[in-house]
Amino acid sequence: MIRNFLRVVFLFGVFSCSENKEEPPLDSYGQWHTVTLSFIGPQTSELASVNPFLDYRLEVEFKNDSAQYSVRGFYAADGDAAETGADSGNVWQVRFSPDKLGKWSYSAKMVQGDSIAIKDREAGISVELANAHGAFEVVPSDKTLPDFRASGRLGISEGYFQFQDSGRYWIKGGADSPENLLAYEDFDGTYRIQPAQREGEAKTNDTLHAYGPHIRDWNEGDPIWRNGKGKGLIGALNYLASKGMNVVYFLTNNINGDGKDVWPYISPDDFTRFDVSKLDQWEIVFRHMHAKGILLHMVLQETENETLLDEGNTGPMRKLYLQEMVARFGHHLGLKFNLGEENGPADFTPIAQSDAQRKAMTSFLTNIDPYDHPILLHTHSHEPARANVLDSILGFSPLDGLSLQVDKREEAAGVVAEWKLKSKEAGHKWLITMDEIGMWHTGARSDSLDGNHDSLRRFVLWGTLLSGAAGVEWYFGANNRYHDLNTEDWRSRDRLWEITKHAMDFFEEHLPYWEMLPEHDLVNSKEAYCFQKSGEVYAIYLPDSKRYSIDLSEVQGDFNVHWYDPLEGGPFQRGSITTLKGVENTALGIPPKKGQDWVVLLKRKK
């Protein structure tokens, strides 16, 4: 964009001397695509005495005929730090994803002052920017699904993910591990403070992630940086996308946490200085995730460090951290913020954020995010620790939902249904995703140890989705050989991704799931799950091939009966009956094949 600026200056000089005074053509961007603008500002460095992160504030106003956004900018060193590793320069940038077609104008303003970045109401000393004003044109996107730029920004409606522009609903499935995804040897300034050897957590050594087994999944033309770095992680994301997965969970700060190997700063001891080249390299990875349709599940802290910044308050260091994350990465369309892993006090983590601190952090994040990304809270795994935190924040509108953790998988569906109902009764319906399944030491084991993941498939995947969950992510446990901190190869759970994709396909292709509610008692077994839009459609999970019945006495009409194989997916199969009437305890018939679980879809005949 600096070259574009110089071109505009040159053309302006030419046309100002011309009689017809024609304006040069505007740069054009696709709708929803990232617009990165570079401004020439003060020459400085990451370690300058006048701190470029804390003592400057860059704000850019974007205007269209029908929309207006105020977006924070950030210090960008030489403007190409991902490649050069630069820690100094005079380039400042802003990233923006326009949602409307047509002409946009922008106006940038920079001020300088002591800690001005976290003092919005203070004017400060005005700093001149050479190219502070301009315009560009937004044209229709040329991208196709699953690229997020084909659908727009992901928000929430009716307790589910929904694209704000198209209205299309979206359900997620993917990886919760490794949580230290960004502890990658190819990122600048990345190392492990110390190995983890404590009882009750995953063990680590001095080795960072390399994702070597996934280098073969990198494709020519995929992004890299600094002479070929990045192929392992980019390839890993390619693999996950090839399995149809669309979400990845990762921490952005685990100082004092389990991994002790991820932070956005130059040093884990100074929370006022950010590592520009590292964060630009993160951005390369995040953009590739977007192109592959992978949601960024950004977890901002973990239970061991939730009081690291300002003792848990939303004070200067927490504000600075959150503003930097929003300024650099908030433009992404598929992004959800997670307030923190296992947030709040429990027996094993008594030093924690309070209810007031949690709400203050949520409110601040809501206020600084121009795009209104979903904000979720990662829970503790069981009662009373979970309810002690959640009961006090029910009905709090800035919090959009829960990133749920459950230790006993047999209880997962019931926990989802319980908190969906509680949030609805509190007047603010939560989106709930099933993101960490226990027990803590086991989680989702490798395919070699749990070939078809029977209990996960039954209780967690189908059980929670049919109870109102908006998606699932798989946690790899602490005591497995390939666990939550050391996993290098997502192929260790290849079969798990396949089984997850079968469930996602069923929901996306056959159910108006955002209009449905769980009503498991309609089936004559406590082992079954039933999700229904009364009188219209019923999705029923049966744990085996025994004979079951459903009570449809409250509805009238005939229903078509379809059988879906949760192990193999694919087209519907035919059971012993193809239609049934809405009567009390009507038999569902015999499944196409014995010896496995099945999903039955009942759809009202038109």
Order of alpha helices (4+ residues) and beta strands (2+ residues): alpha-beta-beta-beta-beta-beta-alpha-beta-beta-beta-beta-beta-beta-beta-beta-alpha-beta-beta-beta-alpha-beta-alpha-beta-alpha-beta-alpha-beta-alpha-beta-beta-alpha-beta-beta-beta-beta-beta-beta-beta-beta
